[in-house]
């Protein structure tokens, strides 16, 4: 199975063979800006055509010639928020409450988003009222990706978001070790950091912050230490990092700041293994490919 990732300034590819080893991986950074997909004009069409050409050229390199793929998009291009929802209400009422919440942030164009929601496992207000993660993606971005899928030489079977496919990856690789364990997954990007507390049943809690300047270190440490303190009852012993070029720096910062937890710079090339087809130069950057692995591992 092949996965394709559209990140802020790169396109990544990863294939897993029948033995669940990584058989192909590469990254293209030339002339790609994901933000170009967010405009409804000729710029978008040009970006889509150029991206399709890049993908088709890479597909020619893959010896196994897959006929189906899954796609993951940068978490930066999603709106996320946590709100309490009463799940004893009707589906229509729940959807109405979510739309009302979204309208507080996007008063004029809240209808321009595709919305999904997921109950969190954290302690709730009552039996029926649960903390709920809201995920919203602009419709025009979804339409742009649909246009792209028609131009590439492979069928796209699903589209997902990086942070949440990364959660899936870590849940899979630790499934034999869980036994009531909770751990933290941190998505590191130059302009955004996401934090998910995971256990064997799903996502316990989620948080994020947007980087407003180049000095993200203080906010990263502050947020991490607050999570470590607020959820000390969960005994979070392992913290996994993945993301873009900022991940290695974040690893060093958190490794020096953590009071208790072990900070792990995750690398699927070592964690699940590779074939001889993988370029050795890319192996050291395995943390960039975590979301793609989460898409295709069962």
C-alpha positions as protocol buffer text, in pm:
chain_id: "A"
residue {
  index: 1
  type: UNK
  ca { x: 0 y: 0 z: 0 }
}
residue {
  index: 2
  type: UNK
  ca { x: 125 y: 347 z: -92 }
}
residue {
  index: 3
  type: UNK
  ca { x: 65 y: 670 z: 100 }
}
residue {
  index: 4
  type: UNK
  ca { x: 120 y: 1025 z: -23 }
}
residue {
  index: 5
  type: UNK
  ca { x: 165 y: 1319 z: 213 }
}
residue {
  index: 6
  type: UNK
  ca { x: 106 y: 1684 z: 125 }
}
residue {
  index: 7
  type: UNK
  ca { x: 293 y: 1890 z: 383 }
}
residue {
  index: 8
  type: UNK
  ca { x: 363 y: 2261 z: 402 }
}
residue {
  index: 9
  type: UNK
  ca { x: 649 y: 2265 z: 152 }
}
residue {
  index: 10
  type: UNK
  ca { x: 703 y: 1903 z: 50 }
}
residue {
  index: 11
  type: UNK
  ca { x: 538 y: 1595 z: -96 }
}
residue {
  index: 12
  type: UNK
  ca { x: 629 y: 1265 z: 69 }
}
residue {
  index: 13
  type: UNK
  ca { x: 576 y: 909 z: -52 }
}
residue {
  index: 14
  type: UNK
  ca { x: 593 y: 585 z: 142 }
}
residue {
  index: 15
  type: UNK
  ca { x: 507 y: 228 z: 46 }
}
residue {
  index: 16
  type: UNK
  ca { x: 476 y: -76 z: 273 }
}
residue {
  index: 17
  type: UNK
  ca { x: 506 y: -426 z: 126 }
}
residue {
  index: 18
  type: UNK
  ca { x: 322 y: -746 z: 217 }
}
residue {
  index: 19
  type: UNK
  ca { x: 574 y: -819 z: 494 }
}
residue {
  index: 20
  type: UNK
  ca { x: 489 y: -479 z: 652 }
}
residue {
  index: 21
  type: UNK
  ca { x: 831 y: -339 z: 572 }
}
residue {
  index: 22
  type: UNK
  ca { x: 892 y: -1 z: 411 }
}
residue {
  index: 23
  type: UNK
  ca { x: 979 y: -74 z: 48 }
}
residue {
  index: 24
  type: UNK
  ca { x: 980 y: 282 z: -94 }
}
residue {
  index: 25
  type: UNK
  ca { x: 1016 y: 631 z: 52 }
}
residue {
  index: 26
  type: UNK
  ca { x: 1105 y: 967 z: -93 }
}
residue {
  index: 27
  type: UNK
  ca { x: 1050 y: 1337 z: -45 }
}
residue {
  index: 28
  type: UNK
  ca { x: 1010 y: 1613 z: -305 }
}
residue {
  index: 29
  type: UNK
  ca { x: 1059 y: 1974 z: -194 }
}
residue {
  index: 30
  type: UNK
  ca { x: 1112 y: 2160 z: -523 }
}
residue {
  index: 31
  type: UNK
  ca { x: 848 y: 2417 z: -619 }
}
residue {
  index: 32
  type: UNK
  ca { x: 575 y: 2289 z: -387 }
}
residue {
  index: 33
  type: UNK
  ca { x: 371 y: 2507 z: -152 }
}
residue {
  index: 34
  type: UNK
  ca { x: 64 y: 2347 z: 0 }
}
residue {
  index: 35
  type: UNK
  ca { x: -92 y: 2688 z: 70 }
}
residue {
  index: 36
  type: UNK
  ca { x: -141 y: 2729 z: -306 }
}
residue {
  index: 37
  type: UNK
  ca { x: -423 y: 2474 z: -276 }
}
residue {
  index: 38
  type: UNK
  ca { x: -620 y: 2712 z: -55 }
}
residue {
  index: 39
  type: UNK
  ca { x: -709 y: 2966 z: -322 }
}
residue {
  index: 40
  type: UNK
  ca { x: -1000 y: 2961 z: -564 }
}
residue {
  index: 41
  type: UNK
  ca { x: -827 y: 3103 z: -869 }
}
residue {
  index: 42
  type: UNK
  ca { x: -583 y: 3014 z: -1146 }
}
residue {
  index: 43
  type: UNK
  ca { x: -305 y: 2979 z: -890 }
}
residue {
  index: 44
  type: UNK
  ca { x: -482 y: 2677 z: -749 }
}
residue {
  index: 45
  type: UNK
  ca { x: -521 y: 2511 z: -1090 }
}
residue {
  index: 46
  type: UNK
  ca { x: -155 y: 2573 z: -1169 }
}
residue {
  index: 47
  type: UNK
  ca { x: -49 y: 2427 z: -834 }
}
residue {
  index: 48
  type: UNK
  ca { x: -271 y: 2122 z: -884 }
}
residue {
  index: 49
  type: UNK
  ca { x: -131 y: 2054 z: -1231 }
}
residue {
  index: 50
  type: UNK
  ca { x: 229 y: 2095 z: -1115 }
}
residue {
  index: 51
  type: UNK
  ca { x: 169 y: 1871 z: -813 }
}
residue {
  index: 52
  type: UNK
  ca { x: 8 y: 1604 z: -1030 }
}
residue {
  index: 53
  type: UNK
  ca { x: 313 y: 1607 z: -1256 }
}
residue {
  index: 54
  type: UNK
  ca { x: 547 y: 1566 z: -957 }
}
residue {
  index: 55
  type: UNK
  ca { x: 344 y: 1275 z: -820 }
}
residue {
  index: 56
  type: UNK
  ca { x: 319 y: 1100 z: -1156 }
}
residue {
  index: 57
  type: UNK
  ca { x: 695 y: 1128 z: -1204 }
}
residue {
  index: 58
  type: UNK
  ca { x: 758 y: 968 z: -864 }
}
residue {
  index: 59
  type: UNK
  ca { x: 504 y: 692 z: -933 }
}
residue {
  index: 60
  type: UNK
  ca { x: 716 y: 588 z: -1231 }
}
residue {
  index: 61
  type: UNK
  ca { x: 1002 y: 514 z: -991 }
}
residue {
  index: 62
  type: UNK
  ca { x: 802 y: 268 z: -780 }
}
residue {
  index: 63
  type: UNK
  ca { x: 878 y: -80 z: -906 }
}
residue {
  index: 64
  type: UNK
  ca { x: 569 y: -244 z: -760 }
}
residue {
  index: 65
  type: UNK
  ca { x: 329 y: -20 z: -954 }
}
residue {
  index: 66
  type: UNK
  ca { x: 57 y: 22 z: -686 }
}
residue {
  index: 67
  type: UNK
  ca { x: -290 y: 99 z: -817 }
}
residue {
  index: 68
  type: UNK
  ca { x: -432 y: 252 z: -503 }
}
residue {
  index: 69
  type: UNK
  ca { x: -305 y: 501 z: -247 }
}
residue {
  index: 70
  type: UNK
  ca { x: -409 y: 696 z: 61 }
}
residue {
  index: 71
  type: UNK
  ca { x: -336 y: 1064 z: 115 }
}
residue {
  index: 72
  type: UNK
  ca { x: -253 y: 1263 z: 429 }
}
residue {
  index: 73
  type: UNK
  ca { x: -258 y: 1642 z: 458 }
}
residue {
  index: 74
  type: UNK
  ca { x: -72 y: 1885 z: 683 }
}
residue {
  index: 75
  type: UNK
  ca { x: -247 y: 1947 z: 1017 }
}
residue {
  index: 76
  type: UNK
  ca { x: -180 y: 2319 z: 967 }
}
residue {
  index: 77
  type: UNK
  ca { x: -465 y: 2330 z: 718 }
}
residue {
  index: 78
  type: UNK
  ca { x: -729 y: 2211 z: 963 }
}
residue {
  index: 79
  type: UNK
  ca { x: -924 y: 2399 z: 1226 }
}
residue {
  index: 80
  type: UNK
  ca { x: -931 y: 2207 z: 1554 }
}
residue {
  index: 81
  type: UNK
  ca { x: -1102 y: 2282 z: 1882 }
}
residue {
  index: 82
  type: UNK
  ca { x: -1234 y: 2097 z: 2188 }
}
residue {
  index: 83
  type: UNK
  ca { x: -1588 y: 2161 z: 2312 }
}
residue {
  index: 84
  type: UNK
  ca { x: -1831 y: 1977 z: 2542 }
}
residue {
  index: 85
  type: UNK
  ca { x: -2114 y: 1803 z: 2357 }
}
residue {
  index: 86
  type: UNK
  ca { x: -2423 y: 1636 z: 2497 }
}
residue {
  index: 87
  type: UNK
  ca { x: -2445 y: 1298 z: 2322 }
}
residue {
  index: 88
  type: UNK
  ca { x: -2792 y: 1232 z: 2459 }
}
residue {
  index: 89
  type: UNK
  ca { x: -2915 y: 1491 z: 2207 }
}
residue {
  index: 90
  type: UNK
  ca { x: -3019 y: 1410 z: 1851 }
}
residue {
  index: 91
  type: UNK
  ca { x: -2761 y: 1405 z: 1572 }
}
residue {
  index: 92
  type: UNK
  ca { x: -2917 y: 1720 z: 1426 }
}
residue {
  index: 93
  type: UNK
  ca { x: -2881 y: 1902 z: 1760 }
}
residue {
  index: 94
  type: UNK
  ca { x: -2518 y: 1789 z: 1797 }
}
residue {
  index: 95
  type: UNK
  ca { x: -2439 y: 1910 z: 1444 }
}
residue {
  index: 96
  type: UNK
  ca { x: -2614 y: 2239 z: 1518 }
}
residue {
  index: 97
  type: UNK
  ca { x: -2403 y: 2289 z: 1830 }
}
residue {
  index: 98
  type: UNK
  ca { x: -2083 y: 2221 z: 1633 }
}
residue {
  index: 99
  type: UNK
  ca { x: -2180 y: 2466 z: 1358 }
}
residue {
  index: 100
  type: UNK
  ca { x: -2260 y: 2731 z: 1619 }
}
residue {
  index: 101
  type: UNK
  ca { x: -1916 y: 2679 z: 1772 }
}
residue {
  index: 102
  type: UNK
  ca { x: -1749 y: 2709 z: 1431 }
}
residue {
  index: 103
  type: UNK
  ca { x: -1944 y: 3028 z: 1352 }
}
residue {
  index: 104
  type: UNK
  ca { x: -1782 y: 3193 z: 1655 }
}
residue {
  index: 105
  type: UNK
  ca { x: -1447 y: 3163 z: 1478 }
}
residue {
  index: 106
  type: UNK
  ca { x: -1556 y: 3205 z: 1116 }
}
residue {
  index: 107
  type: UNK
  ca { x: -1872 y: 3413 z: 1134 }
}
residue {
  index: 108
  type: UNK
  ca { x: -1908 y: 3470 z: 760 }
}
residue {
  index: 109
  type: UNK
  ca { x: -1791 y: 3144 z: 606 }
}
residue {
  index: 110
  type: UNK
  ca { x: -1845 y: 2871 z: 867 }
}
residue {
  index: 111
  type: UNK
  ca { x: -2055 y: 2680 z: 612 }
}
residue {
  index: 112
  type: UNK
  ca { x: -1748 y: 2646 z: 390 }
}
residue {
  index: 113
  type: UNK
  ca { x: -1602 y: 2366 z: 603 }
}
residue {
  index: 114
  type: UNK
  ca { x: -1635 y: 1989 z: 614 }
}
residue {
  index: 115
  type: UNK
  ca { x: -1662 y: 1894 z: 980 }
}
residue {
  index: 116
  type: UNK
  ca { x: -1597 y: 1578 z: 1180 }
}
residue {
  index: 117
  type: UNK
  ca { x: -1593 y: 1520 z: 1554 }
}
residue {
  index: 118
  type: UNK
  ca { x: -1450 y: 1262 z: 1794 }
}
residue {
  index: 119
  type: UNK
  ca { x: -1527 y: 1199 z: 2161 }
}
residue {
  index: 120
  type: UNK
  ca { x: -1222 y: 1223 z: 2384 }
}
residue {
  index: 121
  type: UNK
  ca { x: -1161 y: 982 z: 2670 }
}
residue {
  index: 122
  type: UNK
  ca { x: -1081 y: 1243 z: 2934 }
}
residue {
  index: 123
  type: UNK
  ca { x: -1300 y: 1272 z: 3241 }
}
residue {
  index: 124
  type: UNK
  ca { x: -1632 y: 1418 z: 3129 }
}
residue {
  index: 125
  type: UNK
  ca { x: -1880 y: 1666 z: 3270 }
}
residue {
  index: 126
  type: UNK
  ca { x: -2142 y: 1394 z: 3307 }
}
residue {
  index: 127
  type: UNK
  ca { x: -2232 y: 1055 z: 3162 }
}
residue {
  index: 128
  type: UNK
  ca { x: -2367 y: 1216 z: 2845 }
}
residue {
  index: 129
  type: UNK
  ca { x: -2161 y: 1535 z: 2812 }
}
residue {
  index: 130
  type: UNK
  ca { x: -1817 y: 1457 z: 2670 }
}
residue {
  index: 131
  type: UNK
  ca { x: -1517 y: 1665 z: 2573 }
}
residue {
  index: 132
  type: UNK
  ca { x: -1515 y: 1644 z: 2193 }
}
residue {
  index: 133
  type: UNK
  ca { x: -1249 y: 1721 z: 1935 }
}
residue {
  index: 134
  type: UNK
  ca { x: -1383 y: 1917 z: 1638 }
}
residue {
  index: 135
  type: UNK
  ca { x: -1191 y: 1895 z: 1310 }
}
residue {
  index: 136
  type: UNK
  ca { x: -1283 y: 2121 z: 1019 }
}
residue {
  index: 137
  type: UNK
  ca { x: -1127 y: 2141 z: 672 }
}
residue {
  index: 138
  type: UNK
  ca { x: -1216 y: 2403 z: 412 }
}
residue {
  index: 139
  type: UNK
  ca { x: -1433 y: 2271 z: 129 }
}
residue {
  index: 140
  type: UNK
  ca { x: -1221 y: 2441 z: -136 }
}
residue {
  index: 141
  type: UNK
  ca { x: -915 y: 2252 z: -13 }
}
residue {
  index: 142
  type: UNK
  ca { x: -1104 y: 1923 z: -33 }
}
residue {
  index: 143
  type: UNK
  ca { x: -1220 y: 2010 z: -384 }
}
residue {
  index: 144
  type: UNK
  ca { x: -863 y: 2094 z: -486 }
}
residue {
  index: 145
  type: UNK
  ca { x: -743 y: 1754 z: -362 }
}
residue {
  index: 146
  type: UNK
  ca { x: -1027 y: 1585 z: -551 }
}
residue {
  index: 147
  type: UNK
  ca { x: -912 y: 1763 z: -869 }
}
residue {
  index: 148
  type: UNK
  ca { x: -557 y: 1649 z: -800 }
}
residue {
  index: 149
  type: UNK
  ca { x: -667 y: 1287 z: -755 }
}
residue {
  index: 150
  type: UNK
  ca { x: -820 y: 1288 z: -1105 }
}
residue {
  index: 151
  type: UNK
  ca { x: -490 y: 1394 z: -1259 }
}
residue {
  index: 152
  type: UNK
  ca { x: -258 y: 1139 z: -1102 }
}
residue {
  index: 153
  type: UNK
  ca { x: -199 y: 784 z: -1219 }
}
residue {
  index: 154
  type: UNK
  ca { x: -328 y: 616 z: -905 }
}
residue {
  index: 155
  type: UNK
  ca { x: -659 y: 595 z: -723 }
}
residue {
  index: 156
  type: UNK
  ca { x: -685 y: 782 z: -392 }
}
residue {
  index: 157
  type: UNK
  ca { x: -901 y: 576 z: -158 }
}
residue {
  index: 158
  type: UNK
  ca { x: -900 y: 807 z: 147 }
}
residue {
  index: 159
  type: UNK
  ca { x: -775 y: 1141 z: 281 }
}
residue {
  index: 160
  type: UNK
  ca { x: -671 y: 1199 z: 642 }
}
residue {
  index: 161
  type: UNK
  ca { x: -484 y: 1448 z: 864 }
}
residue {
  index: 162
  type: UNK
  ca { x: -121 y: 1410 z: 982 }
}
residue {
  index: 163
  type: UNK
  ca { x: -167 y: 1434 z: 1359 }
}
residue {
  index: 164
  type: UNK
  ca { x: -439 y: 1174 z: 1366 }
}
residue {
  index: 165
  type: UNK
  ca { x: -267 y: 924 z: 1138 }
}
residue {
  index: 166
  type: UNK
  ca { x: 45 y: 968 z: 1354 }
}
residue {
  index: 167
  type: UNK
  ca { x: -167 y: 876 z: 1657 }
}
residue {
  index: 168
  type: UNK
  ca { x: -271 y: 560 z: 1474 }
}
residue {
  index: 169
  type: UNK
  ca { x: 90 y: 470 z: 1396 }
}
residue {
  index: 170
  type: UNK
  ca { x: 201 y: 492 z: 1759 }
}
residue {
  index: 171
  type: UNK
  ca { x: -102 y: 300 z: 1879 }
}
residue {
  index: 172
  type: UNK
  ca { x: -16 y: 23 z: 1631 }
}
residue {
  index: 173
  type: UNK
  ca { x: 354 y: -7 z: 1715 }
}
residue {
  index: 174
  type: UNK
  ca { x: 282 y: -14 z: 2089 }
}
residue {
  index: 175
  type: UNK
  ca { x: -27 y: -234 z: 2080 }
}
residue {
  index: 176
  type: UNK
  ca { x: 152 y: -523 z: 2251 }
}
residue {
  index: 177
  type: UNK
  ca { x: 287 y: -293 z: 2522 }
}
residue {
  index: 178
  type: UNK
  ca { x: -21 y: -92 z: 2621 }
}
residue {
  index: 179
  type: UNK
  ca { x: -170 y: -272 z: 2923 }
}
residue {
  index: 180
  type: UNK
  ca { x: -332 y: 48 z: 3049 }
}
residue {
  index: 181
  type: UNK
  ca { x: -41 y: 270 z: 2944 }
}
residue {
  index: 182
  type: UNK
  ca { x: -87 y: 630 z: 2827 }
}
residue {
  index: 183
  type: UNK
  ca { x: 172 y: 819 z: 2622 }
}
residue {
  index: 184
  type: UNK
  ca { x: 208 y: 1155 z: 2451 }
}
residue {
  index: 185
  type: UNK
  ca { x: 243 y: 1218 z: 2077 }
}
residue {
  index: 186
  type: UNK
  ca { x: 381 y: 1558 z: 1973 }
}
residue {
  index: 187
  type: UNK
  ca { x: 358 y: 1680 z: 1613 }
}
residue {
  index: 188
  type: UNK
  ca { x: 637 y: 1937 z: 1558 }
}
residue {
  index: 189
  type: UNK
  ca { x: 607 y: 2190 z: 1276 }
}
residue {
  index: 190
  type: UNK
  ca { x: 774 y: 2524 z: 1225 }
}
residue {
  index: 191
  type: UNK
  ca { x: 443 y: 2707 z: 1279 }
}
residue {
  index: 192
  type: UNK
  ca { x: 236 y: 2465 z: 1489 }
}
residue {
  index: 193
  type: UNK
  ca { x: 273 y: 2202 z: 1763 }
}
residue {
  index: 194
  type: UNK
  ca { x: 6 y: 1936 z: 1835 }
}
residue {
  index: 195
  type: UNK
  ca { x: -19 y: 1725 z: 2150 }
}
residue {
  index: 196
  type: UNK
  ca { x: -225 y: 1405 z: 2179 }
}
residue {
  index: 197
  type: UNK
  ca { x: -243 y: 1187 z: 2489 }
}
residue {
  index: 198
  type: UNK
  ca { x: -309 y: 833 z: 2368 }
}
residue {
  index: 199
  type: UNK
  ca { x: -410 y: 509 z: 2537 }
}
residue {
  index: 200
  type: UNK
  ca { x: -524 y: 169 z: 2413 }
}
residue {
  index: 201
  type: UNK
  ca { x: -883 y: 289 z: 2367 }
}
residue {
  index: 202
  type: UNK
  ca { x: -813 y: 609 z: 2173 }
}
residue {
  index: 203
  type: UNK
  ca { x: -729 y: 974 z: 2233 }
}
residue {
  index: 204
  type: UNK
  ca { x: -755 y: 1084 z: 2596 }
}
residue {
  index: 205
  type: UNK
  ca { x: -690 y: 1453 z: 2534 }
}
residue {
  index: 206
  type: UNK
  ca { x: -562 y: 1689 z: 2265 }
}
residue {
  index: 207
  type: UNK
  ca { x: -405 y: 2035 z: 2257 }
}
residue {
  index: 208
  type: UNK
  ca { x: -207 y: 2254 z: 2019 }
}
residue {
  index: 209
  type: UNK
  ca { x: -52 y: 2597 z: 1982 }
}
residue {
  index: 210
  type: UNK
  ca { x: 36 y: 2815 z: 1684 }
}
residue {
  index: 211
  type: UNK
  ca { x: 391 y: 2948 z: 1661 }
}
residue {
  index: 212
  type: UNK
  ca { x: 370 y: 3326 z: 1638 }
}
residue {
  index: 213
  type: UNK
  ca { x: 743 y: 3397 z: 1610 }
}
residue {
  index: 214
  type: UNK
  ca { x: 1072 y: 3212 z: 1564 }
}
residue {
  index: 215
  type: UNK
  ca { x: 1121 y: 3173 z: 1940 }
}
residue {
  index: 216
  type: UNK
  ca { x: 891 y: 2874 z: 1994 }
}
residue {
  index: 217
  type: UNK
  ca { x: 1105 y: 2708 z: 2260 }
}
residue {
  index: 218
  type: UNK
  ca { x: 949 y: 2875 z: 2565 }
}
residue {
  index: 219
  type: UNK
  ca { x: 594 y: 2796 z: 2456 }
}
residue {
  index: 220
  type: UNK
  ca { x: 688 y: 2437 z: 2373 }
}
residue {
  index: 221
  type: UNK
  ca { x: 846 y: 2376 z: 2713 }
}
residue {
  index: 222
  type: UNK
  ca { x: 563 y: 2554 z: 2896 }
}
residue {
  index: 223
  type: UNK
  ca { x: 293 y: 2352 z: 2720 }
}
residue {
  index: 224
  type: UNK
  ca { x: 478 y: 2024 z: 2764 }
}
residue {
  index: 225
  type: UNK
  ca { x: 546 y: 2074 z: 3135 }
}
residue {
  index: 226
  type: UNK
  ca { x: 183 y: 2172 z: 3193 }
}
residue {
  index: 227
  type: UNK
  ca { x: 65 y: 1850 z: 3026 }
}
residue {
  index: 228
  type: UNK
  ca { x: 319 y: 1650 z: 3225 }
}
residue {
  index: 229
  type: UNK
  ca { x: 190 y: 1809 z: 3547 }
}
residue {
  index: 230
  type: UNK
  ca { x: -185 y: 1813 z: 3470 }
}
residue {
  index: 231
  type: UNK
  ca { x: -186 y: 1446 z: 3365 }
}
residue {
  index: 232
  type: UNK
  ca { x: 68 y: 1305 z: 3610 }
}
residue {
  index: 233
  type: UNK
  ca { x: -204 y: 1066 z: 3731 }
}
residue {
  index: 234
  type: UNK
  ca { x: -180 y: 893 z: 3392 }
}
residue {
  index: 235
  type: UNK
  ca { x: 190 y: 819 z: 3447 }
}
residue {
  index: 236
  type: UNK
  ca { x: 299 y: 922 z: 3098 }
}
residue {
  index: 237
  type: UNK
  ca { x: 644 y: 763 z: 3068 }
}
residue {
  index: 238
  type: UNK
  ca { x: 696 y: 787 z: 2691 }
}
residue {
  index: 239
  type: UNK
  ca { x: 670 y: 1090 z: 2462 }
}
residue {
  index: 240
  type: UNK
  ca { x: 697 y: 1037 z: 2086 }
}
residue {
  index: 241
  type: UNK
  ca { x: 794 y: 1316 z: 1846 }
}
residue {
  index: 242
  type: UNK
  ca { x: 743 y: 1340 z: 1470 }
}
residue {
  index: 243
  type: UNK
  ca { x: 714 y: 1627 z: 1221 }
}
residue {
  index: 244
  type: UNK
  ca { x: 922 y: 1852 z: 998 }
}
residue {
  index: 245
  type: UNK
  ca { x: 1274 y: 1995 z: 1034 }
}
residue {
  index: 246
  type: UNK
  ca { x: 1187 y: 2146 z: 1373 }
}
residue {
  index: 247
  type: UNK
  ca { x: 1145 y: 1798 z: 1525 }
}
residue {
  index: 248
  type: UNK
  ca { x: 1514 y: 1732 z: 1596 }
}
residue {
  index: 249
  type: UNK
  ca { x: 1550 y: 2069 z: 1772 }
}
residue {
  index: 250
  type: UNK
  ca { x: 1230 y: 2005 z: 1971 }
}
residue {
  index: 251
  type: UNK
  ca { x: 1366 y: 1666 z: 2078 }
}
residue {
  index: 252
  type: UNK
  ca { x: 1674 y: 1826 z: 2225 }
}
residue {
  index: 253
  type: UNK
  ca { x: 1472 y: 2094 z: 2406 }
}
residue {
  index: 254
  type: UNK
  ca { x: 1222 y: 1851 z: 2557 }
}
residue {
  index: 255
  type: UNK
  ca { x: 1489 y: 1598 z: 2648 }
}
residue {
  index: 256
  type: UNK
  ca { x: 1649 y: 1867 z: 2864 }
}
residue {
  index: 257
  type: UNK
  ca { x: 1316 y: 1983 z: 3012 }
}
residue {
  index: 258
  type: UNK
  ca { x: 1126 y: 1663 z: 3090 }
}
residue {
  index: 259
  type: UNK
  ca { x: 1094 y: 1589 z: 3461 }
}
residue {
  index: 260
  type: UNK
  ca { x: 1016 y: 1221 z: 3417 }
}
residue {
  index: 261
  type: UNK
  ca { x: 913 y: 1102 z: 3070 }
}
residue {
  index: 262
  type: UNK
  ca { x: 1143 y: 948 z: 2813 }
}
residue {
  index: 263
  type: UNK
  ca { x: 1151 y: 1162 z: 2496 }
}
residue {
  index: 264
  type: UNK
  ca { x: 1167 y: 952 z: 2177 }
}
residue {
  index: 265
  type: UNK
  ca { x: 1253 y: 1082 z: 1829 }
}
residue {
  index: 266
  type: UNK
  ca { x: 1054 y: 823 z: 1642 }
}
residue {
  index: 267
  type: UNK
  ca { x: 1182 y: 661 z: 1322 }
}
residue {
  index: 268
  type: UNK
  ca { x: 966 y: 403 z: 1139 }
}
residue {
  index: 269
  type: UNK
  ca { x: 1260 y: 294 z: 924 }
}
residue {
  index: 270
  type: UNK
  ca { x: 1402 y: 137 z: 1240 }
}
residue {
  index: 271
  type: UNK
  ca { x: 1077 y: 66 z: 1423 }
}
residue {
  index: 272
  type: UNK
  ca { x: 911 y: -140 z: 1148 }
}
residue {
  index: 273
  type: UNK
  ca { x: 1204 y: -212 z: 914 }
}
residue {
  index: 274
  type: UNK
  ca { x: 1300 y: -145 z: 552 }
}
residue {
  index: 275
  type: UNK
  ca { x: 1393 y: -330 z: 234 }
}
residue {
  index: 276
  type: UNK
  ca { x: 1710 y: -273 z: 33 }
}
residue {
  index: 277
  type: UNK
  ca { x: 1527 y: -26 z: -193 }
}
residue {
  index: 278
  type: UNK
  ca { x: 1535 y: 261 z: 58 }
}
residue {
  index: 279
  type: UNK
  ca { x: 1778 y: 546 z: -3 }
}
residue {
  index: 280
  type: UNK
  ca { x: 2011 y: 549 z: 303 }
}
residue {
  index: 281
  type: UNK
  ca { x: 2016 y: 930 z: 301 }
}
residue {
  index: 282
  type: UNK
  ca { x: 1648 y: 947 z: 391 }
}
residue {
  index: 283
  type: UNK
  ca { x: 1659 y: 697 z: 678 }
}
residue {
  index: 284
  type: UNK
  ca { x: 1781 y: 955 z: 931 }
}
residue {
  index: 285
  type: UNK
  ca { x: 1468 y: 1165 z: 863 }
}
residue {
  index: 286
  type: UNK
  ca { x: 1221 y: 892 z: 950 }
}
residue {
  index: 287
  type: UNK
  ca { x: 1028 y: 1117 z: 1188 }
}
residue {
  index: 288
  type: UNK
  ca { x: 894 y: 1303 z: 883 }
}
residue {
  index: 289
  type: UNK
  ca { x: 727 y: 986 z: 753 }
}
residue {
  index: 290
  type: UNK
  ca { x: 532 y: 882 z: 1064 }
}
residue {
  index: 291
  type: UNK
  ca { x: 190 y: 1008 z: 939 }
}
residue {
  index: 292
  type: UNK
  ca { x: 232 y: 817 z: 612 }
}
residue {
  index: 293
  type: UNK
  ca { x: 303 y: 495 z: 802 }
}
residue {
  index: 294
  type: UNK
  ca { x: -8 y: 548 z: 1013 }
}
residue {
  index: 295
  type: UNK
  ca { x: -215 y: 555 z: 695 }
}
residue {
  index: 296
  type: UNK
  ca { x: -104 y: 222 z: 557 }
}
residue {
  index: 297
  type: UNK
  ca { x: -27 y: -1 z: 857 }
}
residue {
  index: 298
  type: UNK
  ca { x: -311 y: -227 z: 966 }
}
